[in-house]
Amino acid sequence: MSFKLVAPCNEARPWIGRAFLPNVVPAAKAPDREHCLATWDGTRPEFLPPPRPWGPTAHEPLGVVAEYSTDTVRCAFDIHTSSLVVRHGRLDASYVWVPKLADLPAWALASPLRVPLSWLANAHRMQVVHAAAVSIGGRAVLLAGAGGSGKSTTALACAMAGMAYLGDDYCVVEPGMNMVHLLYRTAKLFQPALDMLPKARAWLCNPRRATEEKGVIFLDSSQVSVAASAPLAAIVLPRLAGGERTTISRASRREAIAALLPSTIGGLMGGTAATPGLILRTVCGVPLYHLMLGTDIGGVTDAVRAVSEAE
């Protein structure tokens, strides 16, 4: 899956494409045609998109405007960023208008444009999932669970322990090839996670707001190893245990689907008709584990490493 991002660039504000890994595909291997993802902002008449032909509540409850969405064209309105999102399949292009890019909060810049990118992924038989992932020896472990389950803390702790980082909030899975792909090179951590990983405080881009919202980090190779892709070896369902010791046990397919599907659908405006099947294929292809997270970070990273080496 390849795309070209077209967006305003201003040295005075963070670029909306900062979260993406730079394109390292040689020109000889680049696809003949890339999906174009165009983003712009502005509230003056010359910058506004065409008037919306639907009513003020047509995007409810999830964001997609069902009346104006087909297999070829999908329209949505993101209430969190007040942005208009349109994808045109035949033109192989997506368009996102935001009132003011400079006003986007750090959390939005950490996982930008995920809805149109999820639609693009589905068109390529891939799925953006609400999950974190790390790679050990070229074998990926996907960390799935609802917000607050410990995905981000586990992923960044593993990366700081020498494993390769594949994302902490949204990743791309490709069940046909049994692969996990990095989407964003960012990490988002609540205050308790920063207390457990104090070194990460120095990497925050929003340190003054980290007590009020998630602290956001844009990772680079000077901090941790960041991988573009890796074969999926296992899916792990982390959960805070409360004690010091971290334990591992087998999980069922039903539990893995429950950890992946609802939060993915919730974060991607319901996904598409392909979403449930792609997640089911991902879950059915690998071993599944519960990871009861203890307070000893070394025990957490050892447990993830053991899972990756077990199969």
C-alpha positions, 0 to 999 in steps of 0.5 A: 500500500503506497500513497502520496501525501500532499499537504501544506508545509510551514516551518512555524507549525508541525507538518501533518505528515510528521508521523509517517516513516519517510518513503524509502522505496527505490524509484525502480520499485515504486508503483506506477500509480500512487494513491494521492491523499490531499489535505488542506485548511482554511476558512476563507471562501477560496479555501472552503470545500464545496457546500455539503449537500447533506444535513447537519446530523447526516454523519451521525452516529459514527461519522460516515455519511451513509446517504452519500457513500457508495463502493466508489465514493465515501464521505465522512465528517470527523467531529473531533477535528471538524474535518471533512473526509472524502475518498474517490476509488476510481480517481485513486484519491482522498481529500481531507479539509481541516479548518486550521491545521495549526490548531490540531492537537498533538494527539491528532498529529500523532495518528493523522488521516487514519480514516482515509488511510483505513479505507485505502488499506481495505482496498488493498486487502489490509486493515488498520487496527487499533493495536500496538506492535513490536518485532523481535528477531524479525517476528512481530507481536501484535498487542491488542486491547481497549484504551488503557490496557497497557498496549502503548506502555508495553510497546515502548518498553519493548522498543527501549529494551532493544526490540523494533517498534511497529506502532503503539496505537494503530498498525496495519495488518495484511492477513493474506501475507501474515504481515504487520506494517508500521503506520505511525512512528509515534507513541502516546502515553498517559502519566502512569506510563511516563512514570514507569518509563521516565527516559521517555519524558525527554522525548515528549513534544507536548511536555507542558500538556502531558498531565492533562492529555496523553504525552506524544512522542515522534520516535526516530532511530536515535531513540529506538529501532523503528521497523517498517514491516515484519511477519506476524508471529503472535497476538497478545492481549495485555491487561494491567494485573496490579502486582509486580509479576507479569504472566502469560496464558493462552487466549481464545479467538473470541477474546482476541476478536473482542480485543481488536474489533470493537475498538478498531471499528470505533476508531475508524468510523465503523470501518468498511464491510471488509473490516470484520473479515480481515480481522477474523483472518488475522486472528485465525492465523497465529497463536493468541495470548493473555499478558497480565502486566506486572509493575516490573518493566523488565518482566513485561519485556521478557514476557513479550520476548518469550511469546515471540520465541515460543512459536 
